[in-house]
Amino acid sequence: MNKFIALLQTLALSLLMAGSALAAEKVNINTADAATIDRVLLNIGPSKAEAIVAYRKANGAFKSAEQLTLVKGVGLKTVEKNRDRIVVAGGAPAVARKPAAAVARPVVPKR
């Protein structure tokens, strides 16, 4: 009986540890700073994280995780490894264009 209880305790502890390992931290690539991107994403160091932030500032918010491949040094394999950690939301909205002003036509009196 004691062996059975010890086995159950070991199994429960193993499942608990595995569950916490599977719950990966997520990062919103449109709002996170370089330090957070570096900490959360695999195979992304400080220089690549800085490059991601610089690209975002220069080109606007990312629309998809795949757009990270546009950043020098970030490949599709890196994006695939981090897919469960990447969140793409809350970026700056696209600048809305004002509708073209209606052309005023002169009023011509009827004869």
C-alpha positions in Angstrom: 0.0 0.0 0.0 2.8 2.4 0.8 4.5 1.7 -2.5 1.2 2.5 -4.3 0.8 5.8 -2.4 4.5 6.7 -3.2 3.9 5.9 -6.8 0.8 8.1 -7.0 2.6 11.0 -5.3 5.5 10.7 -7.8 3.1 10.6 -10.7 1.2 13.6 -9.5 4.4 15.6 -8.9 5.6 14.7 -12.4 2.4 15.8 -14.0 2.5 19.0 -12.1 6.0 19.8 -13.2 5.3 18.9 -16.8 2.2 21.1 -16.8 4.1 24.1 -15.7 6.8 23.5 -18.3 4.2 23.4 -21.1 2.6 26.7 -20.0 4.9 29.0 -22.0 5.0 32.7 -21.3 3.6 34.7 -24.2 4.8 38.0 -25.6 2.9 40.6 -27.7 5.4 41.5 -30.4 3.6 44.8 -31.1 3.8 46.2 -27.6 6.7 44.4 -25.8 10.1 46.0 -25.2 13.3 44.3 -26.3 14.1 42.8 -22.9 10.8 41.0 -22.8 11.1 39.7 -26.3 14.6 38.5 -25.5 13.4 36.7 -22.3 10.4 35.0 -23.8 11.3 34.0 -27.3 13.6 31.1 -28.0 16.7 31.8 -30.2 16.2 35.5 -29.9 19.0 37.3 -28.1 19.3 41.0 -27.2 20.4 42.2 -30.6 17.6 40.4 -32.5 15.1 41.7 -29.9 16.4 45.2 -30.5 16.1 44.7 -34.2 12.4 43.5 -33.8 11.6 46.7 -31.9 13.4 48.9 -34.4 11.6 47.3 -37.3 8.3 47.7 -35.6 9.0 51.4 -34.9 10.1 52.0 -38.5 7.3 49.9 -40.3 4.4 49.8 -37.9 2.7 47.0 -36.1 3.2 43.4 -37.1 0.0 41.9 -38.7 1.2 38.3 -38.3 3.9 36.2 -36.6 5.3 35.4 -40.1 6.2 39.1 -40.6 9.0 38.6 -38.0 10.9 37.0 -40.9 11.2 40.5 -42.4 13.6 41.4 -39.5 17.2 40.6 -40.4 18.4 37.5 -38.5 14.9 36.1 -37.8 14.0 33.1 -39.9 10.9 31.0 -40.4 12.3 28.2 -38.2 12.6 30.6 -35.3 9.1 31.9 -35.8 7.8 28.3 -35.9 9.6 27.4 -32.6 8.0 30.4 -30.9 4.5 30.2 -32.5 2.9 29.3 -29.2 4.7 32.2 -27.4 3.9 35.0 -30.0 0.9 37.2 -29.7 0.0 39.7 -32.4 -2.4 42.2 -31.1 -2.9 45.8 -30.0 -0.5 47.4 -32.5 -1.0 50.9 -33.6 -3.9 51.1 -36.0 -3.3 51.9 -39.6 -3.6 55.6 -40.3 -7.0 56.3 -41.7 -7.0 58.5 -44.7 -9.4 61.4 -44.9 -11.9 61.1 -47.7 -11.2 63.4 -50.6 -12.9 66.7 -50.3 -15.8 67.2 -52.6 -15.0 69.6 -55.4 -17.2 72.7 -55.1 -18.8 73.6 -58.4 -19.9 77.1 -59.0 -23.6 77.7 -59.0 -24.7 78.8 -62.4 -28.1 80.7 -62.4 -30.7 79.2 -64.7 -32.0 81.4 -67.6 
